Amino acid sequence: MTTPHMLPNGRNVALSADGERGRVIEPGAQLEPGWHLMTEDEFETHVDDMIGRAYALLEADPDPRIRHSMRFRKVSNGYPHAVALAYDRDLARAAADSDEQVAATVAAWEREQGLEPRDWHAVGAEERDEPTP
């Protein structure tokens, strides 16, 4: 084991050789062989890249239910369900429509159900703790 060089903020992240595991390394901690040292920002970028690759694989999944979920979950966690209901669970028809057509279909379905159409993008932004426009 070796003692890692610490960054000025005193916190680094060790990343396993396979790139799948990471953990915070405090000052004076021992770094195990095969682990790589990086800043917390570098680790966050690494994780974001891994998530992006995972999403790309899921979006290419042969199962139409997975593709449906991945496409519409980008809007909001509850949006895939709303889309499925608005399209009477016809995922192929929803998949063929543009995002704008889907939004219009969902809003029309909500009105038919006596509901106030939701701003699904704002709902998603709130779920992700993003500021809404």
C-alpha positions, 0 to 999 in steps of 0.5 A: 500500500502507498500513501496517496498525494493529497490535493489542497482540499485534502480529499481525493477519490480512489477509483478501482482498476476496473473503474467500477468502484470509488471511495473517498480517501481521507488524508493519511489513508493508505491507497490499495494497489490497483486503485487510482487517485483522482479528485472528487470532480474527476470522479463525478465526471467519470460516474456521469460518463458511466451513467451515460454509457448505461443509458445508451445501452438501455435506449438500444435495448430490444425490449420496447418497454425498456426503450419506452421507459428510457425515452420518456423518463428523461422528461419525468419519472412518472411520464412513461406511465402517463404516456402509456395510459394516454396511448392506451398502452400502445407503446409502438404508436407512442414510439413512432410519434415525435416528442411534441406529438406525445406531449400533445397526446398526453395533454389531450388524454389528461383533459379527457380524464378531467385532469389539468394537463401537467407540465411534465418537463417542470415536474422532471426538473423538480424531481432533479432539483433543477431550477424551472424556467 
